[in-house]
Amino acid sequence: DGILLGIAYSASAGGIATLTGAIPNYFLAAESMVAQHISWLSWFAFGFPISLVTGALAYVMLYIRYVSRCNFPGISREVLEHEYEELLSEVGPVSRDEVIVGALQVLQILLLIARRWSIAMWFTSPFGEELVNDATLALVP
């Protein structure tokens, strides 16, 4: 019960943070009245604080509702540390592919932030319209 609520709350809080986080955000950004005024960075500046507050409130609510009143007999710090070490040994070290995926994700975020200053000026139509937008960069990797 608590896990499902946590997943739902985190998906809602995370979807608010970025323009590419949820489909309704795309619909808003595609409206002709706001399309030229909303960028990934401006949405992030608006949505990230809301996402942080929403996530923190959801955590507090779920903690109070499900965790604070629970008593877990037999689970000590040593048991949890042993379980953690066992899970780490199963996962192993970071692979080359994981590093590449992480680097591509960081590159994508940097491109989304700097699109208006770095990329958009190089890719424009003869009529001055930008040919590269946030949706284009979201599909790059």
C-alpha positions, 0 to 999 in steps of 0.5 A: 500500500505504501510502496504504491503510494510512494511510486505514484507520489514520486512520479507526480513530483518528478513529472512537474520538475521538467518540461519533458517529465510529463505529457501535459507539460508538452501540451502546454508548451505546444500552445501557440500563446506560450510556445515561444516563451517556455524553454526547458530551463524556464520550466525547470526554474518554475517546476523544480522547487515545486517538485522538491516541496511536493516530494518532501511533503510526500515523504513526510506523509508516507513516513508518518503514515507507514514507517513511524509506527512500525517496529521491526524486531530482529532487524539491527544495524548490523543486519542492514549493513550486511544486506547492503554489502551483499547487494553491492557485491552482486551489483559489482563495479560501474561498467563502461556502458553505465558510464557512457549512459551517464555521460550522455544523460549529463550532455542531454541536460546541458544541451537542454539548459543551453539550447537558446544560447548555444545551439538554436542560433546555428539551426534556424530556417531562412525565416528565422524560426528555430529548427532545434527545440527541447523535443529535438534535444530530448530525443538525441540520445 
